[in-house]
Amino acid sequence: METSLALVLVFCAFVSLSDSACSLTLLKPGAKHCVDGYDNSKHPMGSTWTKGRCIRCICSLGQMECCDTMGRVTDLTKGCIVKYDYKKCTFDVFNPRKPTIKCSYGVVGK
């Protein structure tokens, strides 16, 4: 029973990690800051910032982790479109020809 529970917990953790849209960059030993590859800006250890396309990064000792805060839409209902608002980090899914139709979709990476 305990082994089964442990396997379920490991599987759940794996599924959670596989859906996340994060990247981890290891820093060179002795690095004093992180360099954001998006705009080459430097960020001190312990800082957090959001870069273009709603990606939040954290600079910590030895690494920089960046994760998608908004997610990306997949598996849209036929005829529906997605409009991303990168200033507010939100999106809207709708059918431009038939606004009364409810669109179904999935989201990955959040």
Biopython code that builds the backbone (N, CA, C, O; Angstrom):
import numpy as np
from Bio.PDB.StructureBuilder import StructureBuilder

atoms = [
    (1, "MET", "N", (0.822, -1.193, 0.000)),
    (1, "MET", "CA", (0.000, 0.000, 0.000)),
    (1, "MET", "C", (0.869, 1.260, 0.000)),
    (1, "MET", "O", (0.620, 2.191, -0.766)),
    (2, "GLU", "N", (1.896, 1.285, 0.870)),
    (2, "GLU", "CA", (2.767, 2.446, 0.950)),
    (2, "GLU", "C", (3.538, 2.656, -0.361)),
    (2, "GLU", "O", (3.746, 3.790, -0.794)),
    (3, "THR", "N", (3.954, 1.555, -0.980)),
    (3, "THR", "CA", (4.665, 1.648, -2.249)),
    (3, "THR", "C", (3.767, 2.236, -3.331)),
    (3, "THR", "O", (4.209, 3.059, -4.133)),
    (4, "SER", "N", (2.513, 1.814, -3.349)),
    (4, "SER", "CA", (1.563, 2.335, -4.346)),
    (4, "SER", "C", (1.346, 3.821, -4.158)),
    (4, "SER", "O", (1.305, 4.574, -5.130)),
    (5, "LEU", "N", (1.206, 4.250, -2.904)),
    (5, "LEU", "CA", (1.006, 5.670, -2.620)),
    (5, "LEU", "C", (2.233, 6.469, -3.055)),
    (5, "LEU", "O", (2.095, 7.547, -3.633)),
    (6, "ALA", "N", (3.406, 5.960, -2.788)),
    (6, "ALA", "CA", (4.636, 6.645, -3.191)),
    (6, "ALA", "C", (4.702, 6.771, -4.715)),
    (6, "ALA", "O", (5.092, 7.820, -5.227)),
    (7, "LEU", "N", (4.330, 5.724, -5.438)),
    (7, "LEU", "CA", (4.354, 5.763, -6.900)),
    (7, "LEU", "C", (3.350, 6.788, -7.438)),
    (7, "LEU", "O", (3.643, 7.502, -8.396)),
    (8, "VAL", "N", (2.175, 6.857, -6.822)),
    (8, "VAL", "CA", (1.177, 7.840, -7.244)),
    (8, "VAL", "C", (1.704, 9.255, -7.031)),
    (8, "VAL", "O", (1.545, 10.113, -7.899)),
    (9, "LEU", "N", (2.324, 9.501, -5.891)),
    (9, "LEU", "CA", (2.872, 10.833, -5.610)),
    (9, "LEU", "C", (3.973, 11.198, -6.605)),
    (9, "LEU", "O", (4.028, 12.335, -7.074)),
    (10, "VAL", "N", (4.832, 10.265, -6.924)),
    (10, "VAL", "CA", (5.895, 10.514, -7.898)),
    (10, "VAL", "C", (5.292, 10.795, -9.269)),
    (10, "VAL", "O", (5.729, 11.715, -9.961)),
    (11, "PHE", "N", (4.302, 10.018, -9.663)),
    (11, "PHE", "CA", (3.645, 10.226, -10.953)),
    (11, "PHE", "C", (3.000, 11.610, -11.014)),
    (11, "PHE", "O", (3.128, 12.306, -12.022)),
    (12, "CYS", "N", (2.308, 12.017, -9.943)),
    (12, "CYS", "CA", (1.667, 13.339, -9.909)),
    (12, "CYS", "C", (2.705, 14.449, -10.038)),
    (12, "CYS", "O", (2.482, 15.431, -10.746)),
    (13, "ALA", "N", (3.830, 14.295, -9.360)),
    (13, "ALA", "CA", (4.887, 15.294, -9.467)),
    (13, "ALA", "C", (5.426, 15.347, -10.883)),
    (13, "ALA", "O", (5.700, 16.434, -11.391)),
    (14, "PHE", "N", (5.586, 14.205, -11.536)),
    (14, "PHE", "CA", (6.089, 14.160, -12.901)),
    (14, "PHE", "C", (5.125, 14.856, -13.853)),
    (14, "PHE", "O", (5.559, 15.633, -14.704)),
    (15, "VAL", "N", (3.827, 14.592, -13.728)),
    (15, "VAL", "CA", (2.834, 15.227, -14.595)),
    (15, "VAL", "C", (2.864, 16.731, -14.399)),
    (15, "VAL", "O", (2.821, 17.483, -15.373)),
    (16, "SER", "N", (2.936, 17.178, -13.154)),
    (16, "SER", "CA", (2.980, 18.611, -12.870)),
    (16, "SER", "C", (4.198, 19.260, -13.513)),
    (16, "SER", "O", (4.089, 20.331, -14.109)),
    (17, "LEU", "N", (5.349, 18.622, -13.398)),
    (17, "LEU", "CA", (6.564, 19.190, -13.975)),
    (17, "LEU", "C", (6.540, 19.174, -15.497)),
    (17, "LEU", "O", (7.074, 20.081, -16.136)),
    (18, "SER", "N", (5.926, 18.151, -16.080)),
    (18, "SER", "CA", (5.941, 18.061, -17.536)),
    (18, "SER", "C", (5.054, 19.121, -18.178)),
    (18, "SER", "O", (5.274, 19.478, -19.335)),
    (19, "ASP", "N", (4.053, 19.635, -17.457)),
    (19, "ASP", "CA", (3.184, 20.668, -18.003)),
    (19, "ASP", "C", (3.725, 22.070, -17.771)),
    (19, "ASP", "O", (3.254, 23.027, -18.387)),
    (20, "SER", "N", (4.688, 22.198, -16.908)),
    (20, "SER", "CA", (5.184, 23.531, -16.596)),
    (20, "SER", "C", (6.064, 24.041, -17.728)),
    (20, "SER", "O", (6.713, 23.266, -18.431)),
    (21, "ALA", "N", (6.071, 25.346, -17.889)),
    (21, "ALA", "CA", (6.895, 25.955, -18.924)),
    (21, "ALA", "C", (7.955, 26.793, -18.233)),
    (21, "ALA", "O", (7.894, 28.022, -18.227)),
    (22, "CYS", "N", (8.907, 26.122, -17.664)),
    (22, "CYS", "CA", (9.989, 26.792, -16.948)),
    (22, "CYS", "C", (11.326, 26.379, -17.544)),
    (22, "CYS", "O", (11.478, 25.296, -18.109)),
    (23, "SER", "N", (12.276, 27.271, -17.397)),
    (23, "SER", "CA", (13.637, 26.933, -17.805)),
    (23, "SER", "C", (14.571, 27.300, -16.660)),
    (23, "SER", "O", (14.336, 28.267, -15.936)),
    (24, "LEU", "N", (15.609, 26.533, -16.510)),
    (24, "LEU", "CA", (16.589, 26.759, -15.465)),
    (24, "LEU", "C", (17.945, 26.954, -16.119)),
    (24, "LEU", "O", (18.399, 26.112, -16.894)),
    (25, "THR", "N", (18.583, 28.061, -15.804)),
    (25, "THR", "CA", (19.914, 28.353, -16.327)),
    (25, "THR", "C", (20.893, 28.352, -15.162)),
    (25, "THR", "O", (20.735, 29.121, -14.214)),
    (26, "LEU", "N", (21.891, 27.502, -15.230)),
    (26, "LEU", "CA", (22.915, 27.491, -14.185)),
    (26, "LEU", "C", (23.911, 28.613, -14.449)),
    (26, "LEU", "O", (24.325, 28.850, -15.583)),
    (27, "LEU", "N", (24.282, 29.291, -13.376)),
    (27, "LEU", "CA", (25.227, 30.403, -13.495)),
    (27, "LEU", "C", (26.646, 29.913, -13.274)),
    (27, "LEU", "O", (26.865, 28.879, -12.643)),
    (28, "LYS", "N", (27.595, 30.649, -13.789)),
    (28, "LYS", "CA", (28.992, 30.310, -13.579)),
    (28, "LYS", "C", (29.330, 30.529, -12.104)),
    (28, "LYS", "O", (28.792, 31.440, -11.475)),
    (29, "PRO", "N", (30.213, 29.705, -11.553)),
    (29, "PRO", "CA", (30.602, 29.891, -10.153)),
    (29, "PRO", "C", (31.120, 31.315, -9.918)),
    (29, "PRO", "O", (31.923, 31.829, -10.696)),
    (30, "GLY", "N", (30.661, 31.929, -8.860)),
    (30, "GLY", "CA", (31.089, 33.288, -8.521)),
    (30, "GLY", "C", (30.305, 34.398, -9.199)),
    (30, "GLY", "O", (30.598, 35.576, -8.994)),
    (31, "ALA", "N", (29.312, 34.041, -10.004)),
    (31, "ALA", "CA", (28.505, 35.065, -10.697)),
    (31, "ALA", "C", (27.829, 35.976, -9.677)),
    (31, "ALA", "O", (27.338, 35.505, -8.651)),
    (32, "LYS", "N", (27.805, 37.262, -9.953)),
    (32, "LYS", "CA", (27.216, 38.257, -9.050)),
    (32, "LYS", "C", (25.818, 38.677, -9.490)),
    (32, "LYS", "O", (25.107, 39.356, -8.750)),
    (33, "HIS", "N", (25.425, 38.271, -10.702)),
    (33, "HIS", "CA", (24.118, 38.665, -11.231)),
    (33, "HIS", "C", (23.671, 37.659, -12.303)),
    (33, "HIS", "O", (24.442, 36.805, -12.741)),
    (34, "CYS", "N", (22.417, 37.788, -12.703)),
    (34, "CYS", "CA", (21.870, 36.988, -13.803)),
    (34, "CYS", "C", (21.741, 37.879, -15.027)),
    (34, "CYS", "O", (21.471, 39.073, -14.898)),
    (35, "VAL", "N", (21.928, 37.320, -16.196)),
    (35, "VAL", "CA", (21.756, 38.061, -17.442)),
    (35, "VAL", "C", (20.540, 37.491, -18.159)),
    (35, "VAL", "O", (20.492, 36.308, -18.495)),
    (36, "ASP", "N", (19.563, 38.354, -18.384)),
    (36, "ASP", "CA", (18.340, 37.968, -19.081)),
    (36, "ASP", "C", (18.636, 37.896, -20.569)),
    (36, "ASP", "O", (19.017, 38.895, -21.179)),
    (37, "GLY", "N", (18.463, 36.717, -21.155)),
    (37, "GLY", "CA", (18.739, 36.519, -22.577)),
    (37, "GLY", "C", (17.772, 37.260, -23.492)),
    (37, "GLY", "O", (18.046, 37.419, -24.682)),
    (38, "TYR", "N", (16.645, 37.715, -22.949)),
    (38, "TYR", "CA", (15.645, 38.433, -23.746)),
    (38, "TYR", "C", (16.161, 39.813, -24.159)),
    (38, "TYR", "O", (16.034, 40.212, -25.317)),
    (39, "ASP", "N", (16.741, 40.531, -23.202)),
    (39, "ASP", "CA", (17.209, 41.894, -23.500)),
    (39, "ASP", "C", (18.625, 42.163, -22.992)),
    (39, "ASP", "O", (19.082, 43.306, -23.007)),
    (40, "ASN", "N", (19.320, 41.119, -22.543)),
    (40, "ASN", "CA", (20.676, 41.209, -22.000)),
    (40, "ASN", "C", (20.795, 42.092, -20.765)),
    (40, "ASN", "O", (21.888, 42.563, -20.450)),
    (41, "SER", "N", (19.687, 42.325, -20.058)),
    (41, "SER", "CA", (19.731, 43.121, -18.827)),
    (41, "SER", "C", (20.308, 42.274, -17.693)),
    (41, "SER", "O", (20.155, 41.052, -17.673)),
    (42, "LYS", "N", (20.970, 42.941, -16.756)),
    (42, "LYS", "CA", (21.575, 42.270, -15.604)),
    (42, "LYS", "C", (20.671, 42.457, -14.392)),
    (42, "LYS", "O", (20.112, 43.531, -14.171)),
    (43, "HIS", "N", (20.539, 41.374, -13.604)),
    (43, "HIS", "CA", (19.682, 41.392, -12.426)),
    (43, "HIS", "C", (20.446, 40.825, -11.237)),
    (43, "HIS", "O", (21.074, 39.773, -11.355)),
    (44, "PRO", "N", (20.404, 41.513, -10.077)),
    (44, "PRO", "CA", (21.153, 41.044, -8.904)),
    (44, "PRO", "C", (20.563, 39.773, -8.301)),
    (44, "PRO", "O", (19.389, 39.465, -8.508)),
    (45, "MET", "N", (21.375, 39.049, -7.563)),
    (45, "MET", "CA", (20.922, 37.854, -6.854)),
    (45, "MET", "C", (19.750, 38.225, -5.949)),
    (45, "MET", "O", (19.769, 39.264, -5.289)),
    (46, "GLY", "N", (18.742, 37.374, -5.926)),
    (46, "GLY", "CA", (17.572, 37.610, -5.085)),
    (46, "GLY", "C", (16.475, 38.424, -5.754)),
    (46, "GLY", "O", (15.421, 38.648, -5.159)),
    (47, "SER", "N", (16.709, 38.868, -6.980)),
    (47, "SER", "CA", (15.707, 39.696, -7.654)),
    (47, "SER", "C", (14.740, 38.854, -8.485)),
    (47, "SER", "O", (15.045, 37.735, -8.897)),
    (48, "THR", "N", (13.564, 39.436, -8.712)),
    (48, "THR", "CA", (12.525, 38.826, -9.541)),
    (48, "THR", "C", (12.046, 39.870, -10.526)),
    (48, "THR", "O", (11.871, 41.032, -10.159)),
    (49, "TRP", "N", (11.829, 39.475, -11.782)),
    (49, "TRP", "CA", (11.344, 40.413, -12.791)),
    (49, "TRP", "C", (10.509, 39.657, -13.822)),
    (49, "TRP", "O", (10.613, 38.438, -13.953)),
    (50, "THR", "N", (9.691, 40.394, -14.541)),
    (50, "THR", "CA", (8.889, 39.808, -15.616)),
    (50, "THR", "C", (9.363, 40.392, -16.923)),
    (50, "THR", "O", (9.424, 41.610, -17.094)),
    (51, "LYS", "N", (9.701, 39.502, -17.852)),
    (51, "LYS", "CA", (10.183, 39.957, -19.152)),
    (51, "LYS", "C", (9.083, 39.805, -20.192)),
    (51, "LYS", "O", (7.986, 39.346, -19.875)),
    (52, "GLY", "N", (9.367, 40.181, -21.410)),
    (52, "GLY", "CA", (8.388, 40.115, -22.484)),
    (52, "GLY", "C", (7.711, 38.756, -22.588)),
    (52, "GLY", "O", (8.285, 37.732, -22.216)),
    (53, "ARG", "N", (6.497, 38.760, -23.092)),
    (53, "ARG", "CA", (5.686, 37.555, -23.264)),
    (53, "ARG", "C", (5.335, 36.889, -21.939)),
    (53, "ARG", "O", (5.077, 35.687, -21.887)),
    (54, "CYS", "N", (5.328, 37.694, -20.851)),
    (54, "CYS", "CA", (4.841, 37.247, -19.533)),
    (54, "CYS", "C", (5.648, 36.109, -18.931)),
    (54, "CYS", "O", (5.077, 35.160, -18.395)),
    (55, "ILE", "N", (6.945, 36.194, -19.012)),
    (55, "ILE", "CA", (7.846, 35.217, -18.409)),
    (55, "ILE", "C", (8.447, 35.851, -17.157)),
    (55, "ILE", "O", (9.100, 36.891, -17.237)),
    (56, "ARG", "N", (8.223, 35.218, -15.985)),
    (56, "ARG", "CA", (8.762, 35.729, -14.721)),
    (56, "ARG", "C", (10.041, 34.976, -14.394)),
    (56, "ARG", "O", (10.085, 33.747, -14.442)),
    (57, "CYS", "N", (11.082, 35.731, -14.060)),
    (57, "CYS", "CA", (12.381, 35.136, -13.751)),
    (57, "CYS", "C", (12.786, 35.457, -12.315)),
    (57, "CYS", "O", (12.448, 36.506, -11.767)),
    (58, "ILE", "N", (13.520, 34.519, -11.731)),
    (58, "ILE", "CA", (14.052, 34.688, -10.385)),
    (58, "ILE", "C", (15.542, 34.394, -10.458)),
    (58, "ILE", "O", (15.960, 33.342, -10.940)),
    (59, "CYS", "N", (16.332, 35.340, -9.974)),
    (59, "CYS", "CA", (17.785, 35.167, -9.938)),
    (59, "CYS", "C", (18.171, 34.773, -8.521)),
    (59, "CYS", "O", (17.938, 35.526, -7.576)),
    (60, "SER", "N", (18.755, 33.605, -8.375)),
    (60, "SER", "CA", (19.193, 33.158, -7.058)),
    (60, "SER", "C", (20.597, 32.590, -7.171)),
    (60, "SER", "O", (21.119, 32.397, -8.269)),
    (61, "LEU", "N", (21.188, 32.331, -6.043)),
    (61, "LEU", "CA", (22.567, 31.869, -6.002)),
    (61, "LEU", "C", (22.761, 30.646, -6.897)),
    (61, "LEU", "O", (22.194, 29.585, -6.638)),
    (62, "GLY", "N", (23.556, 30.799, -7.936)),
    (62, "GLY", "CA", (23.897, 29.692, -8.816)),
    (62, "GLY", "C", (22.933, 29.395, -9.953)),
    (62, "GLY", "O", (23.223, 28.554, -10.803)),
    (63, "GLN", "N", (21.772, 30.084, -9.981)),
    (63, "GLN", "CA", (20.826, 29.756, -11.046)),
    (63, "GLN", "C", (19.831, 30.878, -11.318)),
    (63, "GLN", "O", (19.588, 31.747, -10.481)),
    (64, "MET", "N", (19.269, 30.823, -12.516)),
    (64, "MET", "CA", (18.183, 31.717, -12.901)),
    (64, "MET", "C", (17.061, 30.829, -13.420)),
    (64, "MET", "O", (17.256, 30.039, -14.343)),
    (65, "GLU", "N", (15.873, 30.969, -12.810)),
    (65, "GLU", "CA", (14.715, 30.190, -13.246)),
    (65, "GLU", "C", (13.681, 31.138, -13.834)),
    (65, "GLU", "O", (13.347, 32.157, -13.230)),
    (66, "CYS", "N", (13.176, 30.796, -15.016)),
    (66, "CYS", "CA", (12.162, 31.602, -15.689)),
    (66, "CYS", "C", (10.963, 30.719, -16.018)),
    (66, "CYS", "O", (11.122, 29.626, -16.560)),
    (67, "CYS", "N", (9.745, 31.203, -15.683)),
    (67, "CYS", "CA", (8.527, 30.430, -15.902)),
    (67, "CYS", "C", (7.459, 31.284, -16.574)),
    (67, "CYS", "O", (7.340, 32.483, -16.322)),
    (68, "ASP", "N", (6.700, 30.640, -17.422)),
    (68, "ASP", "CA", (5.577, 31.282, -18.092)),
    (68, "ASP", "C", (4.478, 31.538, -17.060)),
    (68, "ASP", "O", (4.046, 30.606, -16.381)),
    (69, "THR", "N", (4.021, 32.781, -16.933)),
    (69, "THR", "CA", (2.985, 33.102, -15.954)),
    (69, "THR", "C", (1.589, 33.073, -16.552)),
    (69, "THR", "O", (0.603, 33.125, -15.818)),
    (70, "MET", "N", (1.490, 32.991, -17.857)),
    (70, "MET", "CA", (0.196, 33.085, -18.508)),
    (70, "MET", "C", (-0.268, 31.751, -19.092)),
    (70, "MET", "O", (-1.471, 31.489, -19.105)),
    (71, "GLY", "N", (0.605, 30.930, -19.558)),
    (71, "GLY", "CA", (0.214, 29.700, -20.223)),
    (71, "GLY", "C", (-0.083, 29.969, -21.695)),
    (71, "GLY", "O", (-0.237, 31.114, -22.119)),
    (72, "ARG", "N", (-0.157, 28.918, -22.436)),
    (72, "ARG", "CA", (-0.449, 29.009, -23.871)),
    (72, "ARG", "C", (-1.638, 28.106, -24.182)),
    (72, "ARG", "O", (-1.726, 26.980, -23.692)),
    (73, "VAL", "N", (-2.532, 28.610, -24.992)),
    (73, "VAL", "CA", (-3.766, 27.898, -25.319)),
    (73, "VAL", "C", (-3.497, 26.811, -26.363)),
    (73, "VAL", "O", (-2.756, 27.020, -27.323)),
    (74, "THR", "N", (-4.118, 25.647, -26.150)),
    (74, "THR", "CA", (-4.027, 24.525, -27.094)),
    (74, "THR", "C", (-5.423, 23.944, -27.308)),
    (74, "THR", "O", (-6.357, 24.266, -26.573)),
    (75, "ASP", "N", (-5.552, 23.118, -28.282)),
    (75, "ASP", "CA", (-6.787, 22.368, -28.538)),
    (75, "ASP", "C", (-8.030, 23.243, -28.563)),
    (75, "ASP", "O", (-8.992, 22.994, -27.837)),
    (76, "LEU", "N", (-8.002, 24.256, -29.393)),
    (76, "LEU", "CA", (-9.147, 25.164, -29.530)),
    (76, "LEU", "C", (-10.318, 24.527, -30.257)),
    (76, "LEU", "O", (-10.137, 23.687, -31.139)),
    (77, "THR", "N", (-11.522, 24.937, -29.876)),
    (77, "THR", "CA", (-12.704, 24.572, -30.638)),
    (77, "THR", "C", (-12.556, 25.161, -32.040)),
    (77, "THR", "O", (-12.085, 26.288, -32.194)),
    (78, "LYS", "N", (-12.955, 24.404, -33.059)),
    (78, "LYS", "CA", (-12.851, 24.866, -34.436)),
    (78, "LYS", "C", (-13.563, 26.211, -34.603)),
    (78, "LYS", "O", (-14.691, 26.383, -34.141)),
    (79, "GLY", "N", (-12.904, 27.153, -35.261)),
    (79, "GLY", "CA", (-13.462, 28.478, -35.498)),
    (79, "GLY", "C", (-13.119, 29.498, -34.428)),
    (79, "GLY", "O", (-13.361, 30.690, -34.620)),
    (80, "CYS", "N", (-12.560, 29.059, -33.301)),
    (80, "CYS", "CA", (-12.202, 29.970, -32.215)),
    (80, "CYS", "C", (-10.764, 30.466, -32.392)),
    (80, "CYS", "O", (-9.933, 29.797, -33.007)),
    (81, "ILE", "N", (-10.494, 31.635, -31.847)),
    (81, "ILE", "CA", (-9.145, 32.214, -31.902)),
    (81, "ILE", "C", (-8.740, 32.682, -30.509)),
    (81, "ILE", "O", (-9.575, 32.807, -29.612)),
    (82, "VAL", "N", (-7.451, 32.937, -30.345)),
    (82, "VAL", "CA", (-6.910, 33.417, -29.079)),
    (82, "VAL", "C", (-6.326, 34.804, -29.292)),
    (82, "VAL", "O", (-5.627, 35.049, -30.275)),
    (83, "LYS", "N", (-6.615, 35.704, -28.372)),
    (83, "LYS", "CA", (-5.997, 37.026, -28.389)),
    (83, "LYS", "C", (-5.239, 37.172, -27.071)),
    (83, "LYS", "O", (-5.842, 37.209, -25.998)),
    (84, "TYR", "N", (-3.898, 37.256, -27.165)),
    (84, "TYR", "CA", (-3.050, 37.411, -25.986)),
    (84, "TYR", "C", (-2.848, 38.894, -25.691)),
    (84, "TYR", "O", (-2.649, 39.692, -26.607)),
    (85, "ASP", "N", (-2.899, 39.260, -24.412)),
    (85, "ASP", "CA", (-2.591, 40.621, -23.974)),
    (85, "ASP", "C", (-1.326, 40.527, -23.122)),
    (85, "ASP", "O", (-1.389, 40.200, -21.937)),
    (86, "TYR", "N", (-0.185, 40.815, -23.733)),
    (86, "TYR", "CA", (1.088, 40.659, -23.042)),
    (86, "TYR", "C", (1.370, 41.779, -22.051)),
    (86, "TYR", "O", (2.300, 41.657, -21.255)),
    (87, "LYS", "N", (0.614, 42.848, -22.070)),
    (87, "LYS", "CA", (0.774, 43.907, -21.062)),
    (87, "LYS", "C", (0.111, 43.502, -19.749)),
    (87, "LYS", "O", (0.616, 43.814, -18.671)),
    (88, "LYS", "N", (-1.019, 42.809, -19.844)),
    (88, "LYS", "CA", (-1.746, 42.370, -18.645)),
    (88, "LYS", "C", (-1.496, 40.895, -18.318)),
    (88, "LYS", "O", (-1.917, 40.409, -17.269)),
    (89, "CYS", "N", (-0.818, 40.195, -19.210)),
    (89, "CYS", "CA", (-0.559, 38.757, -19.065)),
    (89, "CYS", "C", (-1.866, 37.968, -18.948)),
    (89, "CYS", "O", (-2.029, 37.135, -18.057)),
    (90, "THR", "N", (-2.785, 38.247, -19.863)),
    (90, "THR", "CA", (-4.059, 37.530, -19.934)),
    (90, "THR", "C", (-4.329, 37.150, -21.386)),
    (90, "THR", "O", (-3.626, 37.592, -22.294)),
    (91, "PHE", "N", (-5.344, 36.336, -21.591)),
    (91, "PHE", "CA", (-5.757, 36.002, -22.950)),
    (91, "PHE", "C", (-7.264, 35.834, -22.995)),
    (91, "PHE", "O", (-7.909, 35.606, -21.972)),
    (92, "ASP", "N", (-7.812, 35.950, -24.190)),
    (92, "ASP", "CA", (-9.238, 35.776, -24.412)),
    (92, "ASP", "C", (-9.408, 34.791, -25.566)),
    (92, "ASP", "O", (-8.743, 34.917, -26.594)),
    (93, "VAL", "N", (-10.289, 33.820, -25.399)),
    (93, "VAL", "CA", (-10.579, 32.829, -26.435)),
    (93, "VAL", "C", (-12.016, 33.055, -26.888)),
    (93, "VAL", "O", (-12.936, 33.070, -26.070)),
    (94, "PHE", "N", (-12.205, 33.230, -28.180)),
    (94, "PHE", "CA", (-13.551, 33.530, -28.672)),
    (94, "PHE", "C", (-13.706, 33.116, -30.126)),
    (94, "PHE", "O", (-12.730, 32.850, -30.827)),
    (95, "ASN", "N", (-14.952, 33.070, -30.555)),
    (95, "ASN", "CA", (-15.271, 32.772, -31.949)),
    (95, "ASN", "C", (-15.661, 34.100, -32.598)),
    (95, "ASN", "O", (-16.719, 34.646, -32.282)),
    (96, "PRO", "N", (-14.832, 34.627, -33.495)),
    (96, "PRO", "CA", (-15.099, 35.951, -34.073)),
    (96, "PRO", "C", (-16.351, 35.995, -34.956)),
    (96, "PRO", "O", (-16.957, 37.054, -35.114)),
    (97, "ARG", "N", (-16.740, 34.857, -35.528)),
    (97, "ARG", "CA", (-17.921, 34.836, -36.405)),
    (97, "ARG", "C", (-19.215, 34.589, -35.641)),
    (97, "ARG", "O", (-20.281, 35.070, -36.026)),
    (98, "LYS", "N", (-19.104, 33.831, -34.551)),
    (98, "LYS", "CA", (-20.284, 33.494, -33.744)),
    (98, "LYS", "C", (-19.955, 33.728, -32.271)),
    (98, "LYS", "O", (-19.640, 32.773, -31.562)),
    (99, "PRO", "N", (-20.017, 34.976, -31.791)),
    (99, "PRO", "CA", (-19.627, 35.312, -30.413)),
    (99, "PRO", "C", (-20.414, 34.582, -29.323)),
    (99, "PRO", "O", (-19.948, 34.499, -28.187)),
    (100, "THR", "N", (-21.600, 34.050, -29.645)),
    (100, "THR", "CA", (-22.395, 33.353, -28.631)),
    (100, "THR", "C", (-21.913, 31.920, -28.386)),
    (100, "THR", "O", (-22.311, 31.292, -27.406)),
    (101, "ILE", "N", (-21.062, 31.405, -29.268)),
    (101, "ILE", "CA", (-20.532, 30.049, -29.103)),
    (101, "ILE", "C", (-19.460, 30.046, -28.019)),
    (101, "ILE", "O", (-18.546, 30.870, -28.031)),
    (102, "LYS", "N", (-19.586, 29.103, -27.078)),
    (102, "LYS", "CA", (-18.581, 28.960, -26.033)),
    (102, "LYS", "C", (-17.431, 28.117, -26.577)),
    (102, "LYS", "O", (-17.637, 27.002, -27.055)),
    (103, "CYS", "N", (-16.241, 28.653, -26.498)),
    (103, "CYS", "CA", (-15.059, 27.963, -27.016)),
    (103, "CYS", "C", (-14.439, 27.076, -25.935)),
    (103, "CYS", "O", (-14.302, 27.486, -24.783)),
    (104, "SER", "N", (-14.075, 25.885, -26.317)),
    (104, "SER", "CA", (-13.345, 24.979, -25.424)),
    (104, "SER", "C", (-11.865, 25.048, -25.781)),
    (104, "SER", "O", (-11.507, 25.202, -26.949)),
    (105, "TYR", "N", (-11.020, 24.933, -24.780)),
    (105, "TYR", "CA", (-9.577, 24.973, -25.021)),
    (105, "TYR", "C", (-8.837, 24.428, -23.812)),
    (105, "TYR", "O", (-9.396, 24.302, -22.723)),
    (106, "GLY", "N", (-7.582, 24.111, -24.024)),
    (106, "GLY", "CA", (-6.702, 23.694, -22.955)),
    (106, "GLY", "C", (-5.603, 24.726, -22.808)),
    (106, "GLY", "O", (-5.363, 25.521, -23.717)),
    (107, "VAL", "N", (-4.930, 24.716, -21.656)),
    (107, "VAL", "CA", (-3.831, 25.637, -21.405)),
    (107, "VAL", "C", (-2.640, 24.832, -20.885)),
    (107, "VAL", "O", (-2.783, 24.011, -19.979)),
    (108, "VAL", "N", (-1.487, 25.071, -21.457)),
    (108, "VAL", "CA", (-0.257, 24.428, -20.989)),
    (108, "VAL", "C", (0.740, 25.506, -20.610)),
    (108, "VAL", "O", (0.721, 26.626, -21.121)),
    (109, "GLY", "N", (1.613, 25.118, -19.690)),
    (109, "GLY", "CA", (2.728, 25.995, -19.367)),
    (109, "GLY", "C", (2.507, 26.994, -18.267)),
    (109, "GLY", "O", (3.371, 27.840, -18.038)),
    (110, "LYS", "N", (1.417, 26.940, -17.592)),
    (110, "LYS", "CA", (1.216, 27.905, -16.512)),
    (110, "LYS", "C", (1.507, 27.261, -15.200)),
    (110, "LYS", "O", (1.397, 27.907, -14.157)),
]
sb = StructureBuilder()
sb.init_structure("model")
sb.init_model(0)
sb.init_chain("A")
sb.init_seg("    ")
for serial, (resi, resn, name, xyz) in enumerate(atoms, 1):
    if name == "N":
        sb.init_residue(resn, " ", resi, " ")
    sb.init_atom(name, np.array(xyz, "f"), 0.0, 1.0, " ", f" {name:<3s}", serial, name[0])
structure = sb.get_structure()
